[in-house]
Amino acid sequence: MTTSGHSAEAPAALKIEFDFDNGNFIRDLITTNGGGGFPPAEAIAPGDTSIYTWITYLFQVSWFDALAPYHPTAVGVYSRIDRRPAAESATNRNKNIAGLHASYQVVKVAFAERAPVMRMAMAAIGLNPDDESEDPTTPVGIGNLAGKAVVAARLHDGMNHLGDKGRVYNGRPYADYTGYAPVNTAYELRDPSRWQPALGPHQRRVGGGPGDKGIFTVQQFATPQLRLVKPVTFKDPSEFELAPPDHLDHTDAETYKRSVDDVLKASAALTDEQKVKAEFFEHSPVSLTWAPRAAALAHDLDLDGWAQLFITTSLARFDNLIAVWHHKHAHDAVRPFSAVRHVYGSTPVTAWGGPGKGTVTDIPADEWSSYLPAGNHPEYPSAFTTLCSAQAQAARRVLGDDVLDWTHAFPAGSAQTEPGLVPAGDLKLSWETWTDFVGDCAQSRVWAGVAFRETVERSVVFGARFGDLAHEFIQRHVNGDVGD
């Protein structure tokens, strides 16, 4: 192993082989082992999509900013570090060192619980995580400067990461400070067109876990303040128009019922493949982080290409979600579980009957449950669908084609909602193109029973525009076509 010469003592049991000169820290370290890296897939629960998107953007923009001084024309998004001589980019050594130190500066603040893990990993490859130098002529200094600039720019951007918005004591990280309150309660559906918080067992992940039994919680709108977070590629999320969810207007009883019946029909027809896809797309650290990795591998990108692809897709997701949260708040739309109960009450319906039950014909509508837990935010537009669409369009623009070429394997019985039963045999999911990927992502929300079909169809179109905006923004920075 060739290291940087800035070593720190690592635990004897933790040694990682990494070639600084020829390796790629994003490919070989950050996104390895199931896309885990920092942050890892297992560290984020499905309901934390908005927080994960915020953290990931900070993390990945730091890579781009740290590599910019070693690029012929690029300038950072949040930093303006003088360009280094071309000879310093003869290998990947300086870029790898700078990128990892930038990452660590972000993780220490934005995802502090993972900092000890990254600290050990850095030491294991011969870097010194305690080196806080800011010499803009060294890769360590460049990385530290880039990472700190990202943190300084985004720490008080409206997300309330520190939980100190309007509070002096006992901060509550990512807590709402907007005063949002649902029209409906978990116990009474006063307005069948509006979002109702779900009442359910305490679960940190799909499938629950030890200690969850007997404890029930009422949902809260997750980070409603996201709509007020400072975007990057636009000024005001209200500039992006989205038609109101007329298909969820309960005063139009026929259309409303048709939307409900479509969800129940999908529930009754669930296949193992659809169940697995629903779970796969639910877990954003897997479905959203691994897809750019697959595309980068398929296109044999160099380190700069990896950094540019990841920041473009990450920015697309980030700005998209700010606009999505604006519309979620504005429309405050009902989820399927509430609408099904409103339309059918206790009347028996045909649908998935719960874990291990398969499709049944006699389930009372008020006992029906979606295959996955309902999202902790209003239904319209579909967040996951727009995220997939925004990312896909950003990747198409960066790569110049629609190729994804990704296969993901699921062993028999590995599903979390029906462990040991689904899938019945080993299953491989494949997406040759980003278009295929987005199509499955959108429909998976309907299969999961958490979104309506018309919602996801509109959401595909809504999300794509943020891929274009992100690509145009990052390309200006790649080409150095930005002001001081």
C-alpha positions as CSV (number, residue, x, y, z in Angstrom):
1,M,0.0,0.0,0.0
2,T,1.2,3.5,-0.8
3,T,0.1,6.1,1.6
4,S,0.3,9.9,1.9
5,G,3.0,10.2,4.6
6,H,0.5,11.8,7.0
7,S,-0.2,8.7,9.1
8,A,-2.0,8.2,12.3
9,E,-2.0,5.1,14.4
10,A,-4.9,2.8,13.4
11,P,-6.3,0.0,15.5
12,A,-4.2,-3.1,14.8
13,A,-7.2,-5.0,13.5
14,L,-8.2,-2.3,11.0
15,K,-5.9,-2.1,8.0
16,I,-7.3,-1.1,4.6
17,E,-5.4,-1.5,1.4
18,F,-5.7,1.6,-0.8
19,D,-3.5,2.7,-3.7
20,F,-3.5,6.5,-3.4
21,D,-1.8,6.9,-6.8
22,N,-4.1,4.7,-8.9
23,G,-7.2,4.3,-6.7
24,N,-10.4,6.2,-6.5
25,F,-11.6,7.1,-3.0
26,I,-15.2,7.4,-4.1
27,R,-15.3,4.0,-5.9
28,D,-12.9,2.1,-3.6
29,L,-13.7,3.5,-0.2
30,I,-16.7,5.7,0.1
31,T,-19.3,3.7,-1.9
32,T,-18.0,0.2,-1.3
33,N,-19.5,-2.5,0.9
34,G,-23.0,-2.0,-0.3
35,G,-22.8,1.7,-0.8
36,G,-22.1,2.1,2.9
37,G,-19.0,4.1,3.4
38,F,-19.8,7.4,5.1
39,P,-22.8,7.4,5.7
40,P,-23.6,3.7,5.4
41,A,-26.8,2.3,4.2
42,E,-27.6,0.8,7.6
43,A,-27.2,4.1,9.4
44,I,-30.2,5.7,7.8
45,A,-33.8,4.6,8.2
46,P,-36.3,4.8,5.3
47,G,-38.3,7.6,6.9
48,D,-35.2,9.8,7.0
49,T,-35.1,10.6,3.3
50,S,-35.1,14.4,3.7
51,I,-32.3,14.3,6.2
52,Y,-30.3,11.7,4.2
53,T,-30.6,13.9,1.1
54,W,-29.3,17.0,3.0
55,I,-26.4,15.1,4.5
56,T,-25.5,13.4,1.2
57,Y,-25.5,16.7,-0.7
58,L,-23.0,18.3,1.8
59,F,-20.9,15.2,1.7
60,Q,-20.7,14.9,-2.1
61,V,-20.3,18.6,-2.9
62,S,-17.2,18.5,-0.6
63,W,-15.6,16.0,-3.0
64,F,-16.1,18.2,-6.0
65,D,-14.8,21.3,-4.2
66,A,-11.7,19.4,-2.9
67,L,-10.9,18.1,-6.4
68,A,-11.5,21.5,-8.1
69,P,-8.0,22.9,-7.5
70,Y,-6.5,19.9,-9.3
71,H,-8.7,20.3,-12.4
72,P,-7.7,22.4,-15.4
73,T,-10.8,24.7,-15.2
74,A,-13.1,23.7,-12.3
75,V,-13.9,26.0,-9.3
76,G,-15.6,24.9,-6.2
77,V,-19.3,25.5,-5.3
78,Y,-18.5,26.8,-1.8
79,S,-14.8,27.5,-2.0
80,R,-12.4,29.3,-4.3
81,I,-9.0,27.6,-3.7
82,D,-6.2,28.5,-6.0
83,R,-5.5,26.1,-8.8
84,R,-2.6,23.7,-8.3
85,P,0.1,23.0,-10.9
86,A,-0.8,20.3,-13.5
87,A,2.1,18.1,-12.3
88,E,0.3,17.6,-8.9
89,S,-2.5,15.8,-10.8
90,A,-0.2,13.3,-12.6
91,T,-1.8,10.6,-10.3
92,N,-4.8,10.5,-8.1
93,R,-2.8,10.8,-4.9
94,N,-3.5,14.5,-4.1
95,K,-7.1,14.3,-5.2
96,N,-7.7,11.2,-3.0
97,I,-6.1,12.8,0.0
98,A,-8.0,16.1,-0.4
99,G,-11.3,14.4,-1.0
100,L,-11.1,12.2,2.1
101,H,-10.1,15.1,4.3
102,A,-13.0,17.2,2.9
103,S,-15.4,14.3,3.6
104,Y,-14.2,14.0,7.2
105,Q,-14.7,17.8,7.8
106,V,-18.3,17.4,6.7
107,V,-19.0,14.1,8.6
108,K,-17.7,15.6,11.8
109,V,-20.5,18.2,11.8
110,A,-23.3,16.9,9.6
111,F,-23.2,13.2,10.7
112,A,-21.2,13.3,13.9
113,E,-22.3,9.8,15.0
114,R,-20.3,8.4,12.0
115,A,-17.2,10.4,12.6
116,P,-15.5,7.8,14.7
117,V,-15.9,5.2,12.0
118,M,-14.5,7.5,9.3
119,R,-11.7,8.5,11.6
120,M,-10.6,4.9,12.1
121,A,-10.9,4.2,8.3
122,M,-8.7,7.2,7.5
123,A,-6.1,6.1,10.0
124,A,-6.3,2.6,8.5
125,I,-5.1,3.8,5.1
126,G,-2.4,6.0,6.6
127,L,-4.1,9.4,6.8
128,N,-4.1,11.6,9.9
129,P,-7.7,12.6,10.7
130,D,-6.4,15.0,13.4
131,D,-4.4,17.1,10.8
132,E,-6.4,20.3,10.7
133,S,-3.9,22.3,8.6
134,E,-5.3,24.7,6.1
135,D,-2.3,25.2,3.8
136,P,-3.9,25.7,0.3
137,T,-0.8,24.3,-1.3
138,T,-1.2,20.8,0.2
139,P,-3.9,18.2,-0.4
140,V,-4.7,18.0,3.3
141,G,-5.1,21.7,3.6
142,I,-7.2,21.9,0.4
143,G,-9.4,19.1,1.7
144,N,-9.9,20.7,5.1
145,L,-10.6,24.1,3.5
146,A,-13.1,22.7,1.1
147,G,-15.0,20.6,3.7
148,K,-15.1,23.5,6.2
149,A,-16.4,25.8,3.5
150,V,-19.3,23.5,2.7
151,V,-20.2,23.2,6.4
152,A,-20.0,27.0,6.9
153,A,-22.3,27.6,3.9
154,R,-24.9,25.0,4.8
155,L,-25.0,24.7,8.6
156,H,-27.6,27.4,9.0
157,D,-29.4,27.0,5.6
158,G,-32.8,26.4,7.2
159,M,-32.7,22.6,7.7
160,N,-32.2,23.1,11.5
161,H,-29.4,20.5,11.7
162,L,-28.4,21.8,15.1
163,G,-31.9,22.0,16.4
164,D,-31.3,25.5,17.7
165,K,-33.8,27.4,15.5
166,G,-35.9,29.4,18.0
167,R,-34.4,27.5,21.0
168,V,-31.6,28.3,23.5
169,Y,-31.7,25.1,25.5
170,N,-32.1,21.4,24.7
171,G,-31.8,21.6,20.9
172,R,-33.8,19.2,18.8
173,P,-31.9,18.5,15.6
174,Y,-34.0,18.8,12.4
175,A,-37.1,19.7,14.4
176,D,-39.9,21.7,12.8
177,Y,-39.9,25.4,13.6
178,T,-42.6,26.4,11.1
179,G,-45.6,25.5,13.3
180,Y,-47.1,22.9,10.9
181,A,-50.1,21.1,12.4
182,P,-52.1,18.4,10.5
183,V,-55.8,19.0,9.9
184,N,-56.5,15.4,10.8
185,T,-55.5,13.4,13.8
186,A,-54.4,9.8,13.9
187,Y,-57.8,9.0,15.4
188,E,-60.1,11.2,13.3
189,L,-60.2,11.9,9.6
190,R,-61.8,15.3,9.5
191,D,-60.9,16.1,5.9
192,P,-60.5,13.0,3.7
193,S,-58.5,15.0,1.1
194,R,-55.8,16.0,3.6
195,W,-52.9,14.1,5.2
196,Q,-53.6,12.0,8.3
197,P,-50.7,11.0,10.5
198,A,-50.6,7.2,10.8
199,L,-50.7,5.4,14.1
200,G,-48.5,2.4,14.2
201,P,-46.0,0.3,16.1
202,H,-42.6,1.9,16.8
203,Q,-40.3,0.9,14.0
204,R,-36.8,2.2,13.2
205,R,-36.8,0.3,9.9
206,V,-39.1,-1.7,7.8
207,G,-39.9,-4.9,9.7
208,G,-39.4,-3.4,13.1
209,G,-37.0,-4.9,15.6
210,P,-36.4,-6.0,19.2
211,G,-38.1,-3.7,21.7
212,D,-40.8,-2.4,19.3
213,K,-43.6,-4.6,20.5
214,G,-46.3,-2.8,22.5
215,I,-45.1,0.7,21.7
216,F,-47.1,2.8,19.3
217,T,-46.4,6.1,17.8
218,V,-48.2,8.9,15.9
219,Q,-46.4,10.3,12.9
220,Q,-45.3,13.8,12.5
221,F,-44.6,15.6,9.2
222,A,-40.8,15.0,8.8
223,T,-38.8,18.2,8.4
224,P,-41.6,20.4,7.1
225,Q,-39.0,23.2,7.2
226,L,-37.2,21.6,4.2
227,R,-39.4,23.8,2.0
228,L,-37.6,26.8,3.5
229,V,-34.1,25.5,3.1
230,K,-31.9,27.6,0.8
231,P,-31.7,26.0,-2.7
232,V,-28.8,26.1,-5.0
233,T,-30.1,26.2,-8.6
234,F,-33.1,28.4,-8.1
235,K,-34.4,31.1,-5.6
236,D,-38.0,30.1,-4.8
237,P,-39.6,26.7,-5.0
238,S,-43.0,28.3,-5.7
239,E,-41.7,29.0,-9.2
240,F,-42.2,25.3,-10.1
241,E,-45.8,24.8,-10.8
242,L,-47.6,21.5,-10.1
243,A,-51.3,20.9,-10.7
244,P,-53.3,20.3,-7.6
245,P,-54.1,16.6,-6.8
246,D,-57.6,16.6,-8.1
247,H,-57.6,12.8,-8.0
248,L,-57.6,13.1,-4.2
249,D,-60.4,15.6,-3.9
250,H,-63.0,13.7,-1.8
251,T,-65.8,16.0,-3.0
252,D,-65.4,14.4,-6.4
253,A,-66.5,11.0,-5.0
254,E,-66.2,9.1,-8.3
255,T,-62.6,10.1,-9.0
256,Y,-61.5,9.7,-5.4
257,K,-62.9,6.2,-5.3
258,R,-61.2,5.3,-8.6
259,S,-57.9,6.3,-7.1
260,V,-58.6,4.1,-4.1
261,D,-59.7,1.1,-6.2
262,D,-56.5,1.4,-8.2
263,V,-54.4,1.1,-5.0
264,L,-56.4,-1.9,-3.8
265,K,-56.1,-3.6,-7.2
266,A,-52.3,-3.2,-7.1
267,S,-52.3,-4.5,-3.5
268,A,-54.2,-7.6,-4.5
269,A,-51.9,-8.4,-7.4
270,L,-48.6,-8.1,-5.5
271,T,-45.8,-10.3,-6.8
272,D,-42.6,-11.2,-5.1
273,E,-40.7,-9.1,-7.5
274,Q,-42.9,-6.1,-6.8
275,K,-42.6,-6.5,-3.1
276,V,-38.8,-6.7,-3.3
277,K,-38.7,-3.6,-5.6
278,A,-40.9,-1.7,-3.2
279,E,-38.6,-2.4,-0.3
280,F,-35.5,-1.7,-2.5
281,F,-36.7,1.8,-3.5
282,E,-37.9,2.6,0.0
283,H,-34.4,2.5,1.3
284,S,-32.9,5.6,-0.2
285,P,-29.2,4.9,0.8
286,V,-29.4,1.8,-1.4
287,S,-31.6,2.8,-4.3
288,L,-30.4,6.4,-4.7
289,T,-26.7,6.1,-3.7
290,W,-25.8,2.9,-5.5
291,A,-27.4,3.9,-8.8
292,P,-24.8,6.5,-9.7
293,R,-22.1,4.1,-8.7
294,A,-23.4,1.5,-11.1
295,A,-23.6,4.1,-13.9
296,A,-20.0,5.3,-13.2
297,L,-18.7,1.7,-13.4
298,A,-20.7,1.1,-16.6
299,H,-19.1,4.2,-18.2
300,D,-15.6,3.6,-16.8
301,L,-15.3,7.1,-15.4
302,D,-12.1,8.5,-14.0
303,L,-12.0,10.1,-10.5
304,D,-13.0,13.5,-11.7
305,G,-15.9,11.9,-13.6
306,W,-17.1,10.1,-10.5
307,A,-17.0,13.3,-8.5
308,Q,-18.9,15.2,-11.2
309,L,-21.5,12.5,-11.6
310,F,-22.1,12.2,-7.9
311,I,-22.4,16.0,-7.2
312,T,-24.7,16.5,-10.1
313,T,-27.1,13.7,-9.1
314,S,-26.9,14.7,-5.4
315,L,-27.6,18.4,-6.2
316,A,-30.5,17.3,-8.4
317,R,-32.0,15.3,-5.5
318,F,-31.4,18.1,-3.0
319,D,-33.0,21.0,-4.9
320,N,-35.8,18.7,-6.1
321,L,-36.7,17.8,-2.6
322,I,-36.9,21.4,-1.4
323,A,-39.5,22.0,-4.2
324,V,-41.3,18.8,-3.4
325,W,-41.6,19.7,0.3
326,H,-43.0,23.1,-0.8
327,H,-45.8,21.3,-2.7
328,K,-46.3,18.6,0.0
329,H,-46.9,21.4,2.5
330,A,-49.2,23.3,0.1
331,H,-51.4,20.4,-0.9
332,D,-51.2,18.4,2.3
333,A,-52.6,15.4,0.5
334,V,-54.1,12.2,1.9
335,R,-52.3,8.9,2.0
336,P,-53.9,5.7,0.6
337,F,-54.5,4.1,4.0
338,S,-56.8,7.0,5.0
339,A,-58.6,7.1,1.7
340,V,-59.3,3.4,1.7
341,R,-60.9,3.6,5.1
342,H,-62.9,6.6,4.1
343,V,-64.3,5.0,1.0
344,Y,-65.0,1.5,2.3
345,G,-65.1,1.7,6.1
346,S,-65.3,-1.9,7.4
347,T,-66.6,-3.3,4.1
348,P,-64.6,-6.4,3.0
349,V,-62.2,-5.8,0.1
350,T,-59.8,-7.9,-1.9
351,A,-56.1,-7.0,-1.2
352,W,-52.9,-8.1,0.3
353,G,-53.8,-9.4,3.7
354,G,-50.6,-8.8,5.7
355,P,-47.3,-10.7,6.2
356,G,-47.7,-14.3,5.2
357,K,-51.4,-13.9,4.2
358,G,-51.1,-13.3,0.5
359,T,-54.1,-11.9,-1.3
360,V,-57.4,-12.3,0.5
361,T,-61.0,-11.4,-0.4
362,D,-62.5,-10.7,3.0
363,I,-60.2,-8.1,4.6
364,P,-62.2,-5.2,6.2
365,A,-61.0,-2.0,4.5
366,D,-60.3,-0.5,7.9
367,E,-57.9,-3.4,8.6
368,W,-56.1,-3.0,5.3
369,S,-52.4,-2.0,5.5
370,S,-50.0,-0.9,2.8
371,Y,-47.2,-3.3,2.1
372,L,-44.8,-0.7,3.5
373,P,-45.5,1.8,6.2
374,A,-46.9,5.1,4.9
375,G,-44.5,7.9,4.6
376,N,-44.3,10.5,7.4
377,H,-45.3,13.4,5.2
378,P,-48.2,14.2,2.9
379,E,-48.6,12.1,-0.3
380,Y,-48.4,14.6,-3.2
381,P,-46.0,14.7,-5.0
382,S,-44.2,11.4,-4.4
383,A,-40.8,12.2,-2.9
384,F,-39.1,8.9,-3.9
385,T,-40.4,9.2,-7.5
386,T,-39.2,12.7,-7.9
387,L,-35.8,11.8,-6.4
388,C,-35.4,8.9,-8.9
389,S,-36.5,11.1,-11.8
390,A,-34.3,14.1,-10.9
391,Q,-31.2,11.8,-10.4
392,A,-31.8,9.9,-13.6
393,Q,-32.1,13.1,-15.7
394,A,-28.9,14.5,-14.1
395,A,-27.1,11.3,-14.9
396,R,-28.3,11.3,-18.5
397,R,-27.0,14.8,-19.0
398,V,-23.6,14.0,-17.4
399,L,-23.1,10.7,-19.2
400,G,-24.7,11.6,-22.6
401,D,-26.9,8.5,-22.7
402,D,-29.6,6.5,-20.8
403,V,-27.3,3.6,-19.9
404,L,-27.4,2.4,-16.3
405,D,-26.6,-1.3,-16.6
406,W,-27.3,-2.3,-13.0
407,T,-28.2,-5.7,-11.4
408,H,-28.9,-6.1,-7.8
409,A,-29.4,-9.5,-6.2
410,F,-31.8,-10.5,-3.4
411,P,-31.4,-13.9,-1.7
412,A,-34.5,-16.0,-1.0
413,G,-36.3,-14.8,2.1
414,S,-34.4,-11.6,2.4
415,A,-37.4,-9.2,2.3
416,Q,-38.0,-7.3,5.6
417,T,-41.7,-7.1,5.5
418,E,-42.1,-10.9,5.0
419,P,-38.8,-12.3,6.1
420,G,-38.2,-15.9,5.2
421,L,-41.0,-15.9,2.7
422,V,-40.2,-13.2,0.1
423,P,-38.8,-13.7,-2.4
424,A,-39.6,-17.4,-2.6
425,G,-36.3,-17.9,-4.5
426,D,-33.2,-16.0,-5.3
427,L,-34.1,-12.9,-7.3
428,K,-32.1,-10.5,-9.4
429,L,-33.3,-7.0,-10.3
430,S,-31.9,-5.5,-13.4
431,W,-32.2,-2.0,-15.0
432,E,-30.5,-1.6,-18.3
433,T,-31.5,2.1,-18.5
434,W,-32.3,5.0,-16.2
435,T,-35.7,5.1,-17.8
436,D,-36.4,1.5,-16.6
437,F,-35.1,2.5,-13.2
438,V,-37.4,5.5,-12.9
439,G,-40.4,3.5,-14.1
440,D,-39.9,0.9,-11.4
441,C,-39.2,3.5,-8.8
442,A,-42.5,5.3,-9.6
443,Q,-44.6,2.1,-9.7
444,S,-43.0,0.7,-6.6
445,R,-44.8,3.4,-4.5
446,V,-48.1,2.2,-5.9
447,W,-47.2,-1.5,-5.3
448,A,-46.2,-0.5,-1.7
449,G,-49.6,1.0,-1.2
450,V,-48.2,4.4,-0.1
451,A,-48.9,6.5,-3.2
452,F,-51.5,6.9,-5.9
453,R,-50.8,6.1,-9.5
454,E,-51.6,9.5,-10.9
455,T,-49.4,11.1,-8.2
456,V,-46.3,9.1,-9.3
457,E,-47.0,9.7,-13.0
458,R,-47.0,13.5,-12.4
459,S,-44.0,13.2,-10.1
460,V,-41.8,11.7,-12.8
461,V,-42.3,14.8,-14.9
462,F,-41.9,17.1,-12.0
463,G,-38.6,15.7,-10.8
464,A,-36.8,15.6,-14.2
465,R,-36.4,19.4,-14.4
466,F,-34.1,19.4,-11.4
467,G,-31.7,17.1,-13.2
468,D,-31.4,19.6,-15.9
469,L,-30.9,22.5,-13.5
470,A,-28.2,20.6,-11.6
471,H,-26.3,19.6,-14.7
472,E,-26.2,23.2,-16.0
473,F,-25.1,24.5,-12.6
474,I,-22.3,22.0,-12.1
475,Q,-21.1,22.3,-15.7
476,R,-20.6,26.0,-15.2
477,H,-18.4,25.2,-12.2
478,V,-16.6,22.5,-14.1
479,N,-15.8,25.0,-16.9
480,G,-15.0,27.8,-14.5
481,D,-17.8,29.9,-15.9
482,V,-18.8,31.4,-12.6
483,G,-18.3,34.7,-10.8
484,D,-16.0,35.3,-7.9
